[in-house]
Amino acid sequence: MRWAGLPLIGLLLFSLLWSGISAALESRPLARDGVLDLRGWDFGRQGQLSLQGDWDFWPDRLVGPQEIADGSAPPPDRLAVPGRWTNQTINGRPLTAEGIGTYRLRVLLPPGAPALAMRHNQRFVAWNILINGAPVLRAGHVGPDADSTDSVGQRAIAAIAPGKGELDIIVQVAAFGGYGGMPRALLLGNADSVYGDWQVELALRAAFLSLCLSIGILYLILFLLRPRDRICLVFAVMSGAIALVQVTSNTPLSSELLGDQSGKLLGLLNNTMFPAVWLSCLAGAALLFPGCLRRAMVWPTVAAICAVPVVSLFTLQVPWLLTAAATLGLLLSMATLLTATFIAFRRQIALALPMALAWTVLGLANLALTHRVGFNGVMEAGYCFMLLMQASMLIDHLRHMLDQAQQSNARLAAMNGDLEDQVQDRTRHLTDTVDRLRLAQERLVQSEKLASLGRLVAGVAHEVNTPVGTALTTATHLSTQVRDAEQSMRAGTLTRRQLADFLAETREAASLLTATVERTAAIVQSFKQAMADRTDDRPRRFDLADLARELRPTMETRLTNRPVTAAVEIPPGLLLETYPGALAQVLGQLISNALDHGFPADRSGHIQITASATADDWVEIRLEDDGVGIADAIKPRLFEPFATTGRAAGRTGLGLHMAYTLVTGLLGGSISIIDRPGGGTSALIRLPAADQEAPLPPPPAMPT
């Protein structure tokens, strides 16, 4: 039903076309022998008048008012206006298409003629109009040759004083690069009427231009939003081409907008828009009615349409060629498009009939303009009908998009509800999973701490085992010697010599027992200090060298039965105020990591621990080894939890993560591990230094 009004609009356009033809056939006063008698013409009642008929004409000459007045101008010939030099003759001699010439017409006005106005809209050649000797209208600059002639600038309407009841009109024409003549007659009428029609036409054409641009921009926006709708791009191009036709034609709109531009350039652009419009129609048919265009008809049609702007360059040599080419292109285009719509109609495609009507009206309007029949603005009427069709399709397209958007919004709302439920469910699962992973990580960290403590206890047990074994052996030997001495005393066989030997051995055993017990006490003291540091939750001030000395037994225990040596070069006086237990754990973890990963199997090597103070009040602790280095696969995530290359050996991958967490968190420093030049790794710990001048506090009480 939305297309029901289109036939009515088409019928209206056809009636306007017929009325235009009828108006063209209406009898009007014609000039004879260079004189147009309008003394019986009523400008108020009968309206405006085209100054047609036989004008005086001087070929190949620019004649001025002074030459005519003093009689120095040669006798003129007669030439019909309107007309082009390409199809006109004087005394049987054809006129040249290019050149110069002068027209003259005397207009006899009725008594008491009102204020008059004249308009002329020929843009593509240079002309100059003088009335009663004064310049009134012009297009470009008229010169005697091509070098002094141009078509830049125009004044197309002006008011005229009736004078003494006569108008002496002189039109000088210079045509170079375009056909000469006066293809359009001058329009003379009541000033109010002429200017009123000019303003009305200007307003209508401006509104039409705004309609073209608005529809084109809307279609372009739709195409950018939905690139798959290529028909929107086609209609946008068509609307733009129609808009360019409006601003490059011989119209008031063109005079107002581009009055200072070259008429030749505007003419070339105008001819170029012809194929742009009709190629857009063919592209639209291909997209609206897929498979309905006949290839055998399309290619000749495209060739004929594209030939029009090319043929326009040769109109001077073959004047009729442009009209013939445009007519052929229009007929082929209409035949191709109507054939496609007929096939689409048989396939029951909804837009077939409306588009057939639109293309028919557009084609007939183009033919009317090409052959100069019909009313003024017939071409614009055809374009307007096409734009109304596009506007109807645009509204339908927008309504369809709105329906789709509403359906999509409903689906999205339903999906959003389902998604929220799924997100809540997944969130609960993820929360439970994260809690379980956090618990597992805490357990693994605790197990790593226990493993570290186990290694410490194992080291202490190993260190204590040696002196305790020595003390046990010495005590056993001493007990045996005491028992033998008691037996000798009871038997009375104890000699002075035996007593001296017994006392010497007893003294040596006592010394050995004392040394081994002191050694055991020192080891236990070191273990108790380490335990105190691990359990102390407060930072304290200490010397880094003392901490390294306390950790040495544990380190030596780790090196037992391994072909790896270690050296600790930490000078005294490097004071820190932090958590010694946490730092001991970090250093122990780095040593264990170097042994486990840097020296696999029976690989020999060396570990060195050094420390120094920096100028910016930091203490740097560096642990280097000459082992196998860091595996490339684990370098980017070296400190991440569970990152390890020893998973098969039962390692958790939490050791370095725990060290990183302690250094960067509790200890307030930084840690990095890189490859060491020459092989191996280099771990660097940076910690803030304590005040080096303040005395050390007493050590904390030992746990009992």
DOTIPA-629239 format. One record per residue (C-alpha): residue in three letters; residue number from 1; x, y, z. Coordinates in steps of 0.5 Angstrom, whole numbers, plus 500, padded with zeros to 3 digits. Layout:
(ala NUM (X Y Z))
...
% end
This chain:
(met 1 (500 500 500))
(arg 2 (506 505 501))
(trp 3 (507 505 494))
(ala 4 (500 506 492))
(gly 5 (501 514 491))
(leu 6 (507 513 486))
(pro 7 (502 512 480))
(leu 8 (498 518 481))
(ile 9 (505 522 482))
(gly 10 (507 519 475))
(leu 11 (501 522 472))
(leu 12 (502 529 475))
(leu 13 (509 529 472))
(phe 14 (506 527 465))
(ser 15 (501 532 465))
(leu 16 (506 537 467))
(leu 17 (510 535 461))
(trp 18 (504 536 456))
(ser 19 (502 542 459))
(gly 20 (509 545 458))
(ile 21 (509 542 450))
(ser 22 (502 546 450))
(ala 23 (505 552 452))
(ala 24 (511 551 447))
(leu 25 (506 551 442))
(glu 26 (502 557 444))
(ser 27 (503 563 439))
(arg 28 (507 569 441))
(pro 29 (510 575 438))
(leu 30 (516 574 434))
(ala 31 (521 579 432))
(arg 32 (522 580 424))
(asp 33 (527 584 421))
(gly 34 (531 585 427))
(val 35 (525 588 430))
(leu 36 (520 586 436))
(asp 37 (513 590 436))
(leu 38 (511 589 443))
(arg 39 (506 595 443))
(gly 40 (500 591 444))
(trp 41 (503 586 449))
(asp 42 (500 587 456))
(phe 43 (506 585 461))
(gly 44 (501 585 467))
(arg 45 (496 580 464))
(gln 46 (500 576 459))
(gly 47 (506 576 463))
(gln 48 (513 575 461))
(leu 49 (516 574 454))
(ser 50 (522 570 450))
(leu 51 (525 575 445))
(gln 52 (525 570 439))
(gly 53 (525 571 432))
(asp 54 (529 574 427))
(trp 55 (535 578 430))
(asp 56 (540 582 426))
(phe 57 (547 579 426))
(trp 58 (554 580 424))
(pro 59 (558 574 424))
(asp 60 (565 574 426))
(arg 61 (565 581 428))
(leu 62 (564 584 435))
(val 63 (559 591 434))
(gly 64 (558 596 439))
(pro 65 (553 601 440))
(gln 66 (557 607 437))
(glu 67 (558 603 431))
(ile 68 (551 602 430))
(ala 69 (549 609 432))
(asp 70 (554 613 427))
(gly 71 (553 608 421))
(ser 72 (560 605 421))
(ala 73 (557 598 422))
(pro 74 (556 594 416))
(pro 75 (549 592 414))
(pro 76 (547 586 418))
(asp 77 (544 579 416))
(arg 78 (538 576 419))
(leu 79 (539 570 424))
(ala 80 (534 566 428))
(val 81 (534 566 436))
(pro 82 (534 561 439))
(gly 83 (539 557 435))
(arg 84 (546 554 435))
(trp 85 (551 556 430))
(thr 86 (552 549 429))
(asn 87 (546 548 425))
(gln 88 (544 555 422))
(thr 89 (546 558 416))
(ile 90 (546 565 413))
(asn 91 (545 566 405))
(gly 92 (546 559 405))
(arg 93 (553 559 408))
(pro 94 (553 555 414))
(leu 95 (556 558 420))
(thr 96 (562 556 424))
(ala 97 (561 553 431))
(glu 98 (566 557 434))
(gly 99 (568 564 433))
(ile 100 (565 571 435))
(gly 101 (558 575 433))
(thr 102 (554 580 435))
(tyr 103 (546 580 435))
(arg 104 (541 586 435))
(leu 105 (534 587 437))
(arg 106 (530 593 437))
(val 107 (524 592 442))
(leu 108 (518 597 441))
(leu 109 (515 597 448))
(pro 110 (507 599 450))
(pro 111 (506 606 452))
(gly 112 (506 606 460))
(ala 113 (510 600 460))
(pro 114 (512 598 467))
(ala 115 (519 597 470))
(leu 116 (522 591 467))
(ala 117 (527 586 468))
(met 118 (531 581 463))
(arg 119 (534 574 465))
(his 120 (539 570 461))
(asn 121 (542 563 463))
(gln 122 (547 561 458))
(arg 123 (553 559 462))
(phe 124 (558 555 457))
(val 125 (560 561 452))
(ala 126 (562 568 454))
(trp 127 (557 573 452))
(asn 128 (555 581 454))
(ile 129 (548 584 453))
(leu 130 (548 592 452))
(ile 131 (541 595 453))
(asn 132 (540 602 450))
(gly 133 (548 602 450))
(ala 134 (549 600 457))
(pro 135 (552 593 459))
(val 136 (546 589 463))
(leu 137 (548 582 463))
(arg 138 (554 578 462))
(ala 139 (557 571 462))
(gly 140 (565 571 462))
(his 141 (569 576 458))
(val 142 (568 577 451))
(gly 143 (574 578 447))
(pro 144 (576 578 439))
(asp 145 (580 571 440))
(ala 146 (581 565 445))
(asp 147 (586 568 449))
(ser 148 (582 574 451))
(thr 149 (576 570 452))
(asp 150 (574 567 458))
(ser 151 (567 564 461))
(val 152 (569 566 468))
(gly 153 (563 570 472))
(gln 154 (556 571 471))
(arg 155 (550 576 472))
(ala 156 (544 573 469))
(ile 157 (538 578 471))
(ala 158 (538 585 472))
(ala 159 (532 591 472))
(ile 160 (531 595 466))
(ala 161 (529 602 465))
(pro 162 (523 602 459))
(gly 163 (527 609 456))
(lys 164 (523 612 451))
(gly 165 (518 606 449))
(glu 166 (524 602 446))
(leu 167 (530 597 448))
(asp 168 (536 597 443))
(ile 169 (539 590 445))
(ile 170 (546 588 443))
(val 171 (548 581 445))
(gln 172 (556 580 443))
(val 173 (558 572 443))
(ala 174 (565 569 443))
(ala 175 (565 562 443))
(phe 176 (572 558 443))
(gly 177 (572 551 445))
(gly 178 (564 551 445))
(tyr 179 (559 552 440))
(gly 180 (556 559 439))
(gly 181 (549 562 438))
(met 182 (544 563 443))
(pro 183 (541 557 444))
(arg 184 (536 560 449))
(ala 185 (532 566 448))
(leu 186 (532 572 453))
(leu 187 (527 573 458))
(leu 188 (523 580 458))
(gly 189 (518 581 463))
(asn 190 (515 585 469))
(ala 191 (521 587 474))
(asp 192 (516 584 480))
(ser 193 (514 578 476))
(val 194 (521 576 473))
(tyr 195 (525 577 480))
(gly 196 (519 574 483))
(asp 197 (520 568 479))
(trp 198 (527 568 480))
(gln 199 (527 568 487))
(val 200 (521 562 487))
(glu 201 (526 558 482))
(leu 202 (532 559 487))
(ala 203 (528 557 493))
(leu 204 (525 551 490))
(arg 205 (532 549 487))
(ala 206 (535 550 494))
(ala 207 (530 546 497))
(phe 208 (531 540 492))
(leu 209 (538 541 493))
(ser 210 (537 540 500))
(leu 211 (533 534 499))
(cys 212 (538 531 495))
(leu 213 (544 532 500))
(ser 214 (540 530 506))
(ile 215 (537 523 502))
(gly 216 (545 522 500))
(ile 217 (548 523 507))
(leu 218 (542 519 510))
(tyr 219 (544 513 505))
(leu 220 (551 514 506))
(ile 221 (550 514 514))
(leu 222 (546 507 513))
(phe 223 (552 504 509))
(leu 224 (557 506 514))
(leu 225 (553 503 519))
(arg 226 (551 497 515))
(pro 227 (556 496 510))
(arg 228 (553 490 507))
(asp 229 (547 494 505))
(arg 230 (551 496 498))
(ile 231 (544 499 495))
(cys 232 (545 505 500))
(leu 233 (551 507 498))
(val 234 (549 506 490))
(phe 235 (543 511 492))
(ala 236 (548 516 496))
(val 237 (552 516 490))
(met 238 (546 518 485))
(ser 239 (543 523 490))
(gly 240 (550 526 490))
(ala 241 (550 526 482))
(ile 242 (543 529 482))
(ala 243 (546 535 487))
(leu 244 (552 536 482))
(val 245 (547 537 476))
(gln 246 (543 542 480))
(val 247 (549 546 482))
(thr 248 (552 546 475))
(ser 249 (546 547 470))
(asn 250 (544 554 467))
(thr 251 (539 555 473))
(pro 252 (539 561 478))
(leu 253 (542 556 484))
(ser 254 (548 555 480))
(ser 255 (549 563 478))
(glu 256 (548 564 486))
(leu 257 (553 559 488))
(leu 258 (558 558 483))
(gly 259 (557 565 479))
(asp 260 (565 566 479))
(gln 261 (567 559 476))
(ser 262 (568 557 469))
(gly 263 (562 556 465))
(lys 264 (566 551 461))
(leu 265 (568 547 467))
(leu 266 (561 547 470))
(gly 267 (559 544 463))
(leu 268 (564 539 463))
(leu 269 (562 537 470))
(asn 270 (554 537 468))
(asn 271 (556 532 462))
(thr 272 (560 527 467))
(met 273 (554 527 472))
(phe 274 (549 524 466))
(pro 275 (553 517 466))
(ala 276 (554 518 474))
(val 277 (546 518 475))
(trp 278 (544 512 470))
(leu 279 (550 508 472))
(ser 280 (547 508 479))
(cys 281 (541 506 476))
(leu 282 (544 500 473))
(ala 283 (548 498 480))
(gly 284 (541 499 484))
(ala 285 (537 495 479))
(ala 286 (543 489 480))
(leu 287 (542 490 488))
(leu 288 (535 490 488))
(phe 289 (533 485 483))
(pro 290 (539 480 483))
(gly 291 (539 476 477))
(cys 292 (534 480 473))
(leu 293 (539 484 469))
(arg 294 (541 481 462))
(arg 295 (548 481 461))
(ala 296 (547 482 453))
(met 297 (544 489 455))
(val 298 (548 491 460))
(trp 299 (555 492 457))
(pro 300 (552 496 451))
(thr 301 (548 500 455))
(val 302 (554 502 460))
(ala 303 (558 503 454))
(ala 304 (553 508 451))
(ile 305 (552 512 457))
(cys 306 (560 513 459))
(ala 307 (560 515 451))
(val 308 (556 522 453))
(pro 309 (561 526 456))
(val 310 (567 524 451))
(val 311 (562 525 445))
(ser 312 (561 532 448))
(leu 313 (568 534 447))
(phe 314 (567 533 439))
(thr 315 (560 537 439))
(leu 316 (564 543 435))
(gln 317 (566 538 429))
(val 318 (559 533 429))
(pro 319 (554 538 433))
(trp 320 (549 533 432))
(leu 321 (553 527 436))
(leu 322 (552 529 443))
(thr 323 (544 529 442))
(ala 324 (544 522 439))
(ala 325 (549 519 444))
(ala 326 (545 522 450))
(thr 327 (538 519 446))
(leu 328 (542 512 445))
(gly 329 (544 512 452))
(leu 330 (537 514 455))
(leu 331 (533 509 451))
(leu 332 (538 503 452))
(ser 333 (538 505 459))
(met 334 (531 505 460))
(ala 335 (530 498 456))
(thr 336 (535 495 460))
(leu 337 (532 497 467))
(leu 338 (525 496 464))
(thr 339 (527 489 462))
(ala 340 (530 488 469))
(thr 341 (523 490 473))
(phe 342 (519 486 468))
(ile 343 (523 480 470))
(ala 344 (523 482 477))
(phe 345 (515 483 477))
(arg 346 (514 476 474))
(arg 347 (519 473 480))
(gln 348 (514 477 485))
(ile 349 (519 482 487))
(ala 350 (515 488 491))
(leu 351 (519 494 488))
(ala 352 (519 492 481))
(leu 353 (513 496 479))
(pro 354 (515 502 483))
(met 355 (522 502 480))
(ala 356 (519 501 473))
(leu 357 (515 507 474))
(ala 358 (521 511 477))
(trp 359 (526 510 472))
(thr 360 (521 511 466))
(val 361 (519 518 469))
(leu 362 (527 519 470))
(gly 363 (528 517 463))
(leu 364 (523 521 459))
(ala 365 (525 527 463))
(asn 366 (532 526 461))
(leu 367 (529 525 453))
(ala 368 (525 532 454))
(leu 369 (531 536 456))
(thr 370 (536 533 451))
(his 371 (531 535 445))
(arg 372 (529 541 449))
(val 373 (521 540 449))
(gly 374 (517 540 455))
(phe 375 (516 545 461))
(asn 376 (522 549 465))
(gly 377 (525 544 470))
(val 378 (522 538 467))
(met 379 (529 535 468))
(glu 380 (528 537 476))
(ala 381 (521 534 476))
(gly 382 (524 527 474))
(tyr 383 (530 527 479))
(cys 384 (525 529 484))
(phe 385 (520 523 483))
(met 386 (526 519 483))
(leu 387 (528 522 490))
(leu 388 (521 521 492))
(met 389 (522 514 491))
(gln 390 (528 514 494))
(ala 391 (525 517 500))
(ser 392 (520 512 501))
(met 393 (525 506 500))
(leu 394 (529 510 506))
(ile 395 (523 510 510))
(asp 396 (521 503 509))
(his 397 (529 501 510))
(leu 398 (529 505 517))
(arg 399 (522 502 519))
(his 400 (525 495 517))
(met 401 (532 497 521))
(leu 402 (528 499 527))
(asp 403 (524 493 527))
(gln 404 (530 489 527))
(ala 405 (533 493 533))
(gln 406 (527 492 537))
(gln 407 (527 485 536))
(ser 408 (535 485 537))
(asn 409 (534 489 544))
(ala 410 (528 484 546))
(arg 411 (533 478 544))
(leu 412 (539 482 548))
(ala 413 (535 483 554))
(ala 414 (533 476 554))
(met 415 (540 474 553))
(asn 416 (542 479 558))
(gly 417 (538 476 564))
(asp 418 (540 469 562))
(leu 419 (548 472 562))
(glu 420 (547 475 569))
(asp 421 (544 468 572))
(gln 422 (550 465 568))
(val 423 (555 470 571))
(gln 424 (552 469 578))
(asp 425 (553 462 578))
(arg 426 (560 462 575))
(thr 427 (562 467 580))
(arg 428 (560 462 586))
(his 429 (564 457 582))
(leu 430 (570 461 581))
(thr 431 (570 464 588))
(asp 432 (569 457 591))
(thr 433 (575 455 586))
(val 434 (579 461 588))
(asp 435 (578 459 596))
(arg 436 (580 452 595))
(leu 437 (586 454 591))
(arg 438 (588 460 596))
(leu 439 (588 454 601))
(ala 440 (592 449 597))
(gln 441 (597 455 596))
(glu 442 (597 457 604))
(arg 443 (598 449 605))
(leu 444 (604 449 600))
(val 445 (607 455 603))
(gln 446 (607 452 610))
(ser 447 (610 445 607))
(glu 448 (615 449 604))
(lys 449 (617 453 610))
(leu 450 (616 446 614))
(ala 451 (621 443 609))
(ser 452 (626 449 610))
(leu 453 (625 448 617))
(gly 454 (627 440 616))
(arg 455 (633 442 612))
(leu 456 (635 446 618))
(val 457 (634 441 623))
(ala 458 (637 436 619))
(gly 459 (643 440 618))
(val 460 (643 441 626))
(ala 461 (643 434 627))
(his 462 (648 433 622))
(glu 463 (653 438 626))
(val 464 (651 435 633))
(asn 465 (652 428 631))
(thr 466 (660 429 630))
(pro 467 (661 432 637))
(val 468 (656 428 640))
(gly 469 (659 421 637))
(thr 470 (666 423 639))
(ala 471 (664 425 646))
(leu 472 (661 418 647))
(thr 473 (667 414 644))
(thr 474 (671 418 649))
(ala 475 (667 417 655))
(thr 476 (666 410 653))
(his 477 (674 409 653))
(leu 478 (675 413 659))
(ser 479 (670 409 663))
(thr 480 (674 402 661))
(gln 481 (680 406 663))
(val 482 (677 407 670))
(arg 483 (674 400 671))
(asp 484 (681 397 669))
(ala 485 (684 402 674))
(glu 486 (679 400 680))
(gln 487 (681 392 678))
(ser 488 (689 394 679))
(met 489 (688 397 685))
(arg 490 (683 392 688))
(ala 491 (689 387 686))
(gly 492 (694 391 689))
(thr 493 (698 391 682))
(leu 494 (697 398 680))
(thr 495 (704 401 679))
(arg 496 (706 408 679))
(arg 497 (707 408 672))
(gln 498 (700 405 671))
(leu 499 (697 411 675))
(ala 500 (701 416 671))
(asp 501 (698 413 665))
(phe 502 (691 413 667))
(leu 503 (691 420 670))
(ala 504 (694 423 663))
(glu 505 (689 419 659))
(thr 506 (684 422 664))
(arg 507 (686 429 663))
(glu 508 (686 428 655))
(ala 509 (679 425 655))
(ala 510 (676 431 659))
(ser 511 (679 436 655))
(leu 512 (676 432 649))
(leu 513 (670 432 652))
(thr 514 (670 439 654))
(ala 515 (671 441 647))
(thr 516 (666 437 644))
(val 517 (661 439 649))
(glu 518 (663 446 647))
(arg 519 (662 445 640))
(thr 520 (655 442 641))
(ala 521 (653 448 645))
(ala 522 (655 452 640))
(ile 523 (651 449 634))
(val 524 (645 448 639))
(gln 525 (646 456 640))
(ser 526 (646 457 633))
(phe 527 (640 453 632))
(lys 528 (636 457 638))
(gln 529 (638 464 635))
(ala 530 (635 462 628))
(met 531 (629 459 631))
(ala 532 (629 466 635))
(asp 533 (629 470 628))
(arg 534 (624 465 625))
(thr 535 (619 466 630))
(asp 536 (620 474 632))
(asp 537 (615 478 629))
(arg 538 (619 485 630))
(pro 539 (624 487 626))
(arg 540 (631 488 629))
(arg 541 (638 491 628))
(phe 542 (643 486 626))
(asp 543 (650 486 622))
(leu 544 (649 482 616))
(ala 545 (656 478 617))
(asp 546 (653 475 624))
(leu 547 (647 473 620))
(ala 548 (651 469 615))
(arg 549 (656 466 620))
(glu 550 (650 463 623))
(leu 551 (647 460 617))
(arg 552 (654 457 615))
(pro 553 (653 450 619))
(thr 554 (646 450 615))
(met 555 (650 451 608))
(glu 556 (655 447 609))
(thr 557 (650 441 611))
(arg 558 (647 442 604))
(leu 559 (654 442 601))
(thr 560 (655 435 604))
(asn 561 (657 429 599))
(arg 562 (656 435 593))
(pro 563 (662 437 589))
(val 564 (660 444 590))
(thr 565 (664 449 594))
(ala 566 (661 455 597))
(ala 567 (665 462 599))
(val 568 (662 467 604))
(glu 569 (665 474 603))
(ile 570 (661 479 607))
(pro 571 (665 484 611))
(pro 572 (663 486 618))
(gly 573 (659 493 619))
(leu 574 (653 492 614))
(leu 575 (648 494 619))
(leu 576 (640 492 617))
(glu 577 (634 494 621))
(thr 578 (629 488 618))
(tyr 579 (627 481 620))
(pro 580 (633 477 620))
(gly 581 (629 470 620))
(ala 582 (626 472 613))
(leu 583 (632 474 610))
(ala 584 (635 467 613))
(gln 585 (629 464 609))
(val 586 (631 468 603))
(leu 587 (638 466 603))
(gly 588 (637 459 605))
(gln 589 (632 458 599))
(leu 590 (637 462 594))
(ile 591 (642 457 596))
(ser 592 (637 451 595))
(asn 593 (635 453 589))
(ala 594 (642 454 586))
(leu 595 (644 447 588))
(asp 596 (637 444 586))
(his 597 (637 447 579))
(gly 598 (644 450 578))
(phe 599 (648 443 579))
(pro 600 (644 437 577))
(ala 601 (647 430 578))
(asp 602 (654 430 580))
(arg 603 (656 437 577))
(ser 604 (661 441 580))
(gly 605 (661 448 581))
(his 606 (662 454 586))
(ile 607 (657 458 590))
(gln 608 (659 465 592))
(ile 609 (655 470 597))
(thr 610 (658 477 597))
(ala 611 (655 484 600))
(ser 612 (656 491 599))
(ala 613 (653 498 601))
(thr 614 (651 503 596))
(ala 615 (652 510 596))
(asp 616 (645 511 596))
(asp 617 (644 507 603))
(trp 618 (642 501 600))
(val 619 (645 494 602))
(glu 620 (646 489 596))
(ile 621 (647 482 597))
(arg 622 (649 478 591))
(leu 623 (649 470 590))
(glu 624 (652 468 584))
(asp 625 (653 461 582))
(asp 626 (657 458 575))
(gly 627 (651 452 574))
(val 628 (647 451 568))
(gly 629 (643 458 568))
(ile 630 (636 459 568))
(ala 631 (631 455 563))
(asp 632 (629 460 557))
(ala 633 (622 457 558))
(ile 634 (621 459 566))
(lys 635 (625 466 565))
(pro 636 (619 470 564))
(arg 637 (615 467 570))
(leu 638 (621 466 575))
(phe 639 (618 469 581))
(glu 640 (610 466 579))
(pro 641 (607 461 584))
(phe 642 (608 454 582))
(ala 643 (613 456 576))
(thr 644 (618 450 576))
(thr 645 (622 446 572))
(gly 646 (623 440 577))
(arg 647 (616 438 577))
(ala 648 (617 431 576))
(ala 649 (622 431 582))
(gly 650 (617 433 587))
(arg 651 (618 440 587))
(thr 652 (612 445 588))
(gly 653 (615 452 585))
(leu 654 (614 456 591))
(gly 655 (621 457 593))
(leu 656 (623 463 589))
(his 657 (615 466 590))
(met 658 (616 466 597))
(ala 659 (623 469 597))
(tyr 660 (620 474 592))
(thr 661 (614 476 597))
(leu 662 (618 476 603))
(val 663 (624 481 600))
(thr 664 (619 486 596))
(gly 665 (614 485 602))
(leu 666 (616 484 609))
(leu 667 (623 486 608))
(gly 668 (622 492 603))
(gly 669 (627 491 598))
(ser 670 (627 488 591))
(ile 671 (630 482 588))
(ser 672 (632 480 581))
(ile 673 (635 473 578))
(ile 674 (639 474 571))
(asp 675 (644 470 567))
(arg 676 (651 471 569))
(pro 677 (656 472 564))
(gly 678 (660 466 563))
(gly 679 (655 461 565))
(gly 680 (650 460 571))
(thr 681 (646 465 575))
(ser 682 (646 472 579))
(ala 683 (641 473 584))
(leu 684 (641 480 587))
(ile 685 (638 483 593))
(arg 686 (637 490 595))
(leu 687 (635 492 602))
(pro 688 (635 499 605))
(ala 689 (641 500 610))
(ala 690 (640 501 617))
(asp 691 (644 507 621))
(gln 692 (651 505 621))
(glu 693 (653 509 627))
(ala 694 (648 507 632))
(pro 695 (651 501 636))
(leu 696 (648 494 635))
(pro 697 (642 492 641))
(pro 698 (643 486 645))
(pro 699 (641 480 642))
(pro 700 (634 477 643))
(ala 701 (633 472 649))
(met 702 (633 465 646))
(pro 703 (627 461 646))
(thr 704 (627 455 652))
% end
